[in-house]
Amino acid sequence: MIFKNTKILLTIFHDFIILCISFFLALWLRLENQSYNLIDFLWPYMILFATLNFFLLSRFGLYRGIWRYASIQEIFSITKSLFASTLLILAALFLSIRLENIPRSFPLLLFFVSFFAVASPRFIYRILKDKISVSKDFDKVPVIVVGEGDSTELFIRAANREKNSPFRVVAILGSKNKSIGRSIHSIPIISTINSLDNLKNILLKKRLKPQRIIIADHSLDSAQVENLFIFSKINGLAIGKLPQITDFKEASVNKFSTKPIVFEDILGRSQKTHDINKLIEIQDKVILVTGAGGSIGSELSRQILNFKPKKLIIYEQNEYNLYKVLEGLESKNIISILGDVKNKNKMENTIKKYKPQIVFHAAALKHITFVENDPLEALKNNFLSTVELSNICERNKVSKMIFISTDKAVNPSNVMGASKRLCEKYIQMISKNSKTNFKIIRFGNVLGSTGSVIPLFEKQIQKGGPITITHPKVSRFFMTIREAVELVLISSVIKSEKNGSINILEMGEPVKIIDLAEKMIKLIATDKKGKIEIEFTKLRKGEKIREELFYKKEEIKKTSENGILETNTLLFPLIKNDVDKLITTIKNNLTKDSIILLKKNLPEYLTE
């Protein structure tokens, strides 16, 4: 392959000639005019030295590198090759002529002269190319990078090298005052993250006109990200963050895609780091996700694909939602099915045909108001479909089924929460003697999900207000969709003491909705802070002031994973005959009888 590449052949020819010259120059530096006489005798050794280095440099991978990207690795390769070849030439001279007339300093001179001759052209070439590249960057988007670590260095280096890079880094925001005035790849650190008040004046003084802020430091806390977000909005800048550092180890235009900072990233708590290596279990598995067009289901599908399942079956009843989730997923291993989870026959045929090993059941009706107005539909969609799916999984020997529950299932005060609690209890009841591994995962609200207050408040603020809140004391648990789904996936693979256990995601402290609204006003309406009003309506039917994540009598234990709790406590167990009667009344569309039996099966249901 080496000899088929013209550039590599030219590089080899360059090194061969320059090593021969280095051999003579090392002699001349020591012997001056006497070296002309000695070279007549030593020229075979000169050819041997250059030839040895050709093989050694090839062996150490130097000719697989590109001069434009010459780095410390090339220095190591050159050093090892020249050190070995110099020792071999010294040994050859000793064995053949006993080093007669050879100066003792010659090997040392030979090594350093050769090193300079071979290495310097590569690094001069790189410097010149980088300078030329920078000079042509003025049609690119000028950006400020936040952070002074490896991610920033790799990003700047890649932006300088890659001619198709969309960005031109003009300044850096560091994290320490002592870093101000220093630079990374000639890009100055002009201020710190904690001195944003003076940043605008600094930019004006230095005549810098950035159009975007890019966060490269993933260790920033939520307050720092919030301040950067506000600064960018006030000054008309876009703001985004880089992927993880590993995405910048190769120069490619695809590595410059940044994720925009959205309200959910700021309003949510700081995300904890989790060991996602445990999710290797998902690899090469056939996985089915119900409700794949919803906020949780679509994020589940996206994250599952990162672990290369054998097949991912996305099952969704809404045609538009199915289209949207497919649009965002790029894989040949996806099978999309337009279908309703209430359609027992279609669900069974799907599982029989594709034989999934893992089923994530995320399909559900979640809007409290709609469900309160049509409780039978909620019982059909949330409870009956879960009953049927659980039985289908058992009959078809599905290895694992994960049911997505909610904090509203704890002491439920509405039909939506009650239907989810009924599912929890049913799964716990059938899991005792089941070969299918059932798991229930319970968590609170996710920021940005369908029906979340975030888009509602955003619209109200953009219209100039008012923001409407049901009660001044109402609070909820909040987590970003991304973190919630990551924890769901980790929960699905960690071992549990019993089949049918409930994993509870630690949601932190509940957030007051009024505090959330005030923060959003601060973030969005930077020029209307005094104009946006907050109005209180009243609690909707079935709505609680504060949600709970577990029952007081549940025995809660920590799991092996930070942020995930577990309970195996079976409170108010179901009586099979009563459940069977409820299932029959639901199938027969008997709304009143279904509600009566629902309350009988759920003594924990807090009705008015």
SULDA-V859241 format. One line per field, one symbol per residue. ss: DSSP state (a for helix, b for strand, c for the rest). burial: # if it has 9 or more other ideal C-beta (glycine too) atoms within 8 Angstrom, else .. A space follows every 10 residues. Layout:
ss = ???
burial = ???
This chain:
ss = caaacaaaaa aaaaaaaaaa aaaaaaaaaa accaaaaaaa aaaaaaaaaa aaaaaaaaac caaaccaaac caaaaaaaaa aaaaaaaaaa aaaaaaaccc cccccaaaaa aaaaaaaaaa aaaaaaaaaa aaaaacaaac bbbbbbccca aaaaaaaaaa acccccbbbb bbbbccaaac ccbbccbbbb bbcccaaaaa aaaaaccccc cbbbbccccc caaaaaaaaa aaaacccbbb bcccaaaacc ccaaaaccbb ccaaaaaccc cccccaaaaa aacccbbbbb ccccaaaaaa aaaaaccccc bbbbbbccaa aaaaaaaccc cccbbbbbcc cccaaaaaaa aaaacccbbb bccccccaaa aaacaaaaaa aaaaaaaaaa aaaaaccccb bbbbccaaac ccccaaaaaa aaaaaaaaaa aaacccbbbb bbccbbbccc ccaaaaaaaa aaccccbbbc ccccbbcbbb aaaaaaaaaa aaaccccccc bbbbbccccc bbaaaaaaaa aaaacccccc cccbbbcccc cccccbcccc ccccccbbcc cccbbbbccc cccccaaaaa aaaaaaaccc aaaaaaaaaa accccccc
burial = .#.....##. ##.####### ########.# #...#..##. .#..###### ####.###.# .##.#.#.## ...####### ########## .###...... .....##.## #.###.###. ###.##..## ..#...#..# .#######.. ########## ##..#.#### ####....## ...#..#### ###.##..#. .##....#.# .#######.# .#.####### ###...#.## ##..#..#.. ....##.#.. #.######.. ...#...##. .##.###### ########## #####.#.#. ######.... ##.###..#. ..##.##.#. #....###.# #..#.##### ######.#.. ##..###### ########## ####.#.#.# ########## .######### ########## #..#.#.### #########. .#.#..##.# #...#.#### #..####### ########## ####.#..## #####.#..# ####.##### ######.##. .#.#.#...# .##...#.## #..#....#. #..#####.. ...#...##. ###.##.... ...##.###. ##.##...
